[in-house]
């Protein structure tokens, strides 16, 4: 599913023009990004939690040369799905949806 697919679904669910649905989605995503940049968690009930944590500096290897290099510490993003989402994804197949790996949207 792409951003455009989300916009189309949102426009249909809210019965609003695509431009308005796009503005709503952009506002939500911008708010999430800003919170994560501040180091806050973003918790979407029944979906999951986005958070950041620090991955410490470590020694690594350049795969091309095999030489050692220092990989600096950095903040990394993590996502932990909610139990309800895991149950839906791993539960019995929904008869109205194609099986995973089946036809993709827009294919012929």
Buried (B, 14 or more C-beta within 10 A) or exposed (E): EEEEEBBBEBBEEEEBEEEEBBEBBEEEEEEBEEBBEEEEEBEEEEEBBBBBEEEEEEEEEEEEEEEEEEEEEEEEEEEEBBEEBEEEEEEEEEEEEEEEEEEEEEEE
